[in-house]
Amino acid sequence: MPQSITPFRIEIDSAEIDELRRRLAATRWPDRETTGDWSQGIPLDYMQSVCDYWASGYEMQRVADRVNKFPQFRTTIDDLGIHFLHVRSAHSDALPLLITHGWPGSVVEFLKVIEPLTDPVRHGGSPSDAFHVVCPSLPGYGYSDKPRTNGWGVKRTARAWGQLMARLGYDGYVAQGGDWGAMVTTCIGLSETAHCRGIHLNMPIVAPDMDTLNDLSEREQSALAGMQHYNEHDSGYSKQQSTRPQTLGYGLADSPAGQAAWILEKFWAWTDCGEGSAQHPENALSRDEMLDNVMMYWLTDSAASSARLY
């Protein structure tokens, strides 16, 4: 049935693990960076250390075990299979909450907050704080299907998420998102006005008011400086993914080291992991947590399909 909702679990075959380890062992490494820091990208020593750990220290079934702890499902919306987590609170009057990830993220981002959201009493809150949580994988990401035609942008995804919430029986809900999830959530707030009661964004994008550029607060000046730094030093990935996602995909689909480097460098750049020489992604996330997220891209071969959203 087109509107059926089917239970789903992540299954990682032993042959997939063997092939991943073989590819990691066969990695052809580039020469060392000339700067001795992260300014040219992930340093060679760190990347070799991560891949060695991935092959011999990381528990390959870990990401499946973590995600499978929560109820997962798939359903078809607008001719595309959508994967999602749906965790209902024991509190029947809990508020439905739709959470959307971005790139280079996945539903793995939300695993540590699902239980506090659905069971707030156990985590020091009150029953009135409870949510029913829905976390979909974006089209082309994780265990959602890969679109075969153009057109799956943020507006179409927002419409699909509205259909998903209706299919789950939620007439009213709130929505949250970051990165691409913030853009999808913004579209939900604009288009699903009969059902979406409110939105929360952790990456709101607002164009500066040209009439007030000469009278900016210190915080506003800092925000503009941050955007300038991003445009000059951190946005190369976006240009590549928005113009030639297919070309990029050949390298990332073939090399787990390449796929990991493409993602892990963003954890260094975008997490609160220190400043200057002390900045390091493992100050914010464990190596296991970062590799869990990388696995969601590697196992599903979604480097190119996820980049097409750009």
BATOR-474465 format. One line per 10 residues: number of its first residue (from 1); their letters; for each residue x, y, z of C-alpha. Coordinates in nm, 3 decimals. Example, Ala and Ser with C-alpha at 12.3 -4.5 7.8 and 13.67 -1.06 7.14 Angstrom:
BEGIN
1 = AS = 1.230,-0.450,0.780 | 1.367,-0.106,0.714;
//
This chain:
BEGIN
1 = MPQSITPFRI = 0.000,0.000,0.000 | 0.143,0.343,-0.092 | 0.053,0.491,0.249 | 0.165,0.193,0.456 | 0.421,0.237,0.733 | 0.664,-0.053,0.767 | 0.891,-0.126,1.065 | 1.260,-0.103,0.979 | 1.592,-0.203,1.134 | 1.947,-0.137,1.019;
11 = EIDSAEIDEL = 2.122,-0.461,0.928 | 2.497,-0.457,0.854 | 2.615,-0.765,0.670 | 2.953,-0.914,0.762 | 3.056,-0.889,0.396 | 3.005,-0.511,0.411 | 3.234,-0.492,0.712 | 3.500,-0.706,0.547 | 3.490,-0.487,0.236 | 3.514,-0.170,0.444;
21 = RRRLAATRWP = 3.820,-0.300,0.627 | 3.979,-0.407,0.298 | 3.931,-0.061,0.150 | 4.067,0.110,0.462 | 4.378,-0.108,0.450 | 4.427,-0.029,0.080 | 4.404,0.350,0.123 | 4.657,0.543,-0.085 | 4.746,0.842,0.130 | 4.828,1.191,0.002;
31 = DRETTGDWSQ = 5.148,1.367,0.100 | 5.156,1.549,0.431 | 5.011,1.899,0.469 | 5.272,2.175,0.455 | 5.132,2.381,0.742 | 5.138,2.141,1.037 | 4.781,2.236,1.134 | 4.421,2.204,1.006 | 4.427,2.507,0.776 | 4.468,2.290,0.464;
41 = GIPLDYMQSV = 4.224,2.025,0.589 | 4.254,1.724,0.818 | 4.620,1.656,0.906 | 4.757,1.332,0.766 | 4.860,1.188,1.104 | 4.512,1.234,1.249 | 4.337,1.090,0.945 | 4.561,0.783,0.947 | 4.494,0.738,1.318 | 4.117,0.761,1.266;
51 = CDYWASGYEM = 4.118,0.510,0.981 | 4.338,0.268,1.174 | 4.093,0.289,1.464 | 3.797,0.253,1.228 | 3.941,-0.070,1.088 | 4.062,-0.230,1.409 | 3.915,-0.055,1.714 | 3.570,0.070,1.620 | 3.278,-0.166,1.679 | 3.131,-0.194,1.330;
61 = QRVADRVNKF = 2.781,-0.287,1.452 | 2.775,0.005,1.695 | 2.577,0.248,1.480 | 2.314,-0.016,1.400 | 2.280,-0.101,1.769 | 2.243,0.265,1.866 | 1.982,0.349,1.604 | 1.796,0.019,1.638 | 1.739,0.099,2.005 | 1.456,0.324,1.885;
71 = PQFRTTIDDL = 1.151,0.238,1.672 | 1.224,0.299,1.303 | 0.999,0.286,1.002 | 0.981,0.347,0.629 | 0.695,0.484,0.425 | 0.651,0.608,0.069 | 0.570,0.975,0.015 | 0.557,1.135,-0.329 | 0.697,0.811,-0.478 | 1.003,0.817,-0.252;
81 = GIHFLHVRSA = 1.079,0.582,0.037 | 1.139,0.777,0.358 | 1.315,0.638,0.666 | 1.231,0.784,1.005 | 1.248,0.729,1.379 | 0.917,0.761,1.564 | 0.943,0.750,1.942 | 0.623,0.813,2.135 | 0.630,0.936,2.491 | 0.451,0.744,2.766;
91 = HSDALPLLIT = 0.274,1.074,2.841 | -0.030,1.066,2.615 | -0.062,1.445,2.598 | 0.299,1.492,2.484 | 0.356,1.746,2.208 | 0.456,1.596,1.869 | 0.801,1.720,1.764 | 0.945,1.685,1.413 | 1.328,1.712,1.404 | 1.524,1.740,1.078;
101 = HGWPGSVVEF = 1.900,1.702,1.037 | 2.127,1.852,0.773 | 2.462,1.779,0.605 | 2.693,1.617,0.704 | 2.452,1.493,0.966 | 2.199,1.215,1.003 | 1.945,1.090,1.255 | 2.248,0.983,1.461 | 2.267,1.348,1.575 | 1.947,1.307,1.775;
111 = LKVIEPLTDP = 2.010,0.977,1.953 | 2.124,1.138,2.280 | 1.827,1.375,2.307 | 1.540,1.141,2.220 | 1.505,0.992,2.568 | 1.517,1.328,2.754 | 1.253,1.459,2.512 | 1.019,1.161,2.537 | 1.079,1.083,2.907 | 1.157,1.418,3.073;
121 = VRHGGSPSDA = 1.060,1.303,3.423 | 1.344,1.051,3.423 | 1.582,1.332,3.328 | 1.473,1.589,3.586 | 1.183,1.746,3.398 | 0.807,1.732,3.431 | 0.540,1.546,3.231 | 0.442,1.872,3.062 | 0.788,1.880,2.900 | 0.726,1.557,2.707;
131 = FHVVCPSLPG = 0.736,1.518,2.329 | 0.648,1.249,2.079 | 0.958,1.258,1.856 | 0.974,1.206,1.478 | 1.319,1.215,1.310 | 1.315,1.156,0.932 | 1.621,1.099,0.715 | 1.633,1.359,0.439 | 1.577,1.234,0.083 | 1.907,1.093,-0.043;
141 = YGYSDKPRTN = 2.043,1.057,0.310 | 2.081,0.750,0.529 | 1.813,0.488,0.477 | 1.573,0.712,0.287 | 1.563,0.648,-0.087 | 1.777,0.843,-0.331 | 1.573,1.068,-0.563 | 1.611,0.964,-0.927 | 1.501,1.300,-1.066 | 1.563,1.663,-0.979;
151 = GWGVKRTARA = 1.323,1.859,-0.763 | 1.366,1.728,-0.410 | 1.460,2.060,-0.253 | 1.363,2.201,0.085 | 1.009,2.300,-0.017 | 0.922,1.956,-0.152 | 1.078,1.793,0.153 | 0.874,2.022,0.380 | 0.555,1.913,0.203 | 0.659,1.549,0.243;
161 = WGQLMARLGY = 0.722,1.599,0.615 | 0.375,1.751,0.649 | 0.230,1.439,0.486 | 0.440,1.221,0.715 | 0.308,1.389,1.029 | -0.050,1.359,0.901 | 0.007,0.992,0.822 | 0.126,0.939,1.178 | -0.195,1.095,1.305 | -0.054,1.427,1.427;
171 = DGYVAQGGDW = -0.287,1.713,1.340 | -0.079,1.963,1.537 | 0.295,1.961,1.601 | 0.610,2.171,1.638 | 0.925,2.141,1.429 | 1.298,2.187,1.482 | 1.596,2.182,1.249 | 1.956,2.281,1.188 | 2.157,2.328,0.869 | 1.940,2.195,0.583;
181 = GAMVTTCIGL = 1.696,2.094,0.854 | 1.660,2.461,0.946 | 1.565,2.544,0.588 | 1.317,2.257,0.568 | 1.173,2.360,0.904 | 1.141,2.722,0.791 | 0.941,2.603,0.490 | 0.723,2.393,0.720 | 0.655,2.700,0.932 | 0.555,2.897,0.623;
191 = SETAHCRGIH = 0.348,2.632,0.446 | 0.203,2.404,0.715 | 0.032,2.684,0.904 | -0.281,2.481,0.975 | -0.080,2.215,1.159 | 0.262,2.346,1.263 | 0.228,2.542,1.588 | 0.583,2.672,1.602 | 0.940,2.617,1.487 | 1.287,2.629,1.644;
201 = LNMPIVAPDM = 1.600,2.676,1.433 | 1.963,2.635,1.533 | 2.081,2.782,1.203 | 1.854,3.076,1.121 | 1.969,3.267,0.813 | 1.873,3.633,0.792 | 2.004,3.875,0.531 | 2.157,4.194,0.674 | 1.951,4.512,0.652 | 2.146,4.737,0.415;
211 = DTLNDLSERE = 1.990,5.047,0.572 | 2.144,4.974,0.913 | 2.489,4.843,0.817 | 2.649,5.158,0.957 | 2.486,5.112,1.296 | 2.554,4.751,1.394 | 2.589,4.615,1.745 | 2.905,4.430,1.842 | 2.717,4.101,1.817 | 2.590,4.186,1.469;
221 = QSALAGMQHY = 2.940,4.283,1.355 | 3.069,3.950,1.486 | 2.799,3.764,1.293 | 2.891,3.939,0.968 | 3.260,3.868,1.029 | 3.175,3.503,1.082 | 2.986,3.491,0.753 | 3.277,3.653,0.573 | 3.518,3.397,0.721 | 3.286,3.117,0.609;
231 = NEHDSGYSKQ = 3.265,3.254,0.255 | 3.641,3.296,0.226 | 3.769,2.988,0.410 | 3.495,2.730,0.479 | 3.253,2.725,0.186 | 3.447,2.530,-0.077 | 3.259,2.208,0.001 | 2.928,2.385,-0.066 | 3.037,2.512,-0.407 | 3.155,2.165,-0.504;
241 = QSTRPQTLGY = 2.840,1.990,-0.383 | 2.609,2.246,-0.543 | 2.778,2.234,-0.884 | 2.937,1.889,-0.931 | 2.794,1.643,-0.676 | 2.828,1.353,-0.918 | 3.199,1.414,-0.977 | 3.258,1.433,-0.604 | 3.065,1.114,-0.548 | 3.309,0.892,-0.740;
251 = GLADSPAGQA = 3.589,0.955,-0.494 | 3.379,0.944,-0.177 | 3.182,0.634,-0.279 | 3.506,0.448,-0.353 | 3.717,0.552,-0.054 | 3.605,0.526,0.309 | 3.905,0.738,0.407 | 3.791,1.005,0.163 | 3.432,0.991,0.286 | 3.544,1.017,0.648;
261 = AWILEKFWAW = 3.780,1.309,0.577 | 3.507,1.498,0.389 | 3.280,1.475,0.694 | 3.520,1.485,0.990 | 3.680,1.810,0.877 | 3.340,1.974,0.927 | 3.321,1.849,1.284 | 3.648,2.035,1.342 | 3.514,2.350,1.174 | 3.157,2.353,1.304;
271 = TDCGEGSAQH = 3.155,2.216,1.658 | 3.246,2.408,1.973 | 3.571,2.217,2.008 | 3.818,2.482,2.120 | 4.013,2.764,1.961 | 4.350,2.802,1.795 | 4.590,2.513,1.839 | 4.357,2.359,2.101 | 4.072,2.322,1.849 | 4.002,1.954,1.790;
281 = PENALSRDEM = 3.679,1.769,1.702 | 3.731,1.510,1.975 | 3.695,1.788,2.231 | 3.326,1.794,2.135 | 3.249,1.444,2.006 | 3.403,1.105,2.065 | 3.575,0.929,1.778 | 3.306,0.661,1.796 | 3.027,0.919,1.766 | 3.186,1.078,1.460;
291 = LDNVMMYWLT = 3.239,0.740,1.294 | 2.877,0.646,1.367 | 2.774,0.940,1.152 | 3.027,0.858,0.881 | 2.892,0.503,0.871 | 2.545,0.636,0.787 | 2.695,0.777,0.467 | 2.932,0.492,0.387 | 2.689,0.204,0.438 | 2.420,0.370,0.226;
301 = DSAASSARLY = 2.657,0.504,-0.044 | 2.494,0.844,-0.010 | 2.784,1.082,-0.075 | 2.653,1.196,-0.414 | 2.281,1.176,-0.335 | 2.318,1.380,-0.016 | 2.527,1.643,-0.197 | 2.257,1.692,-0.461 | 2.043,1.876,-0.206 | 2.281,2.168,-0.257;
//
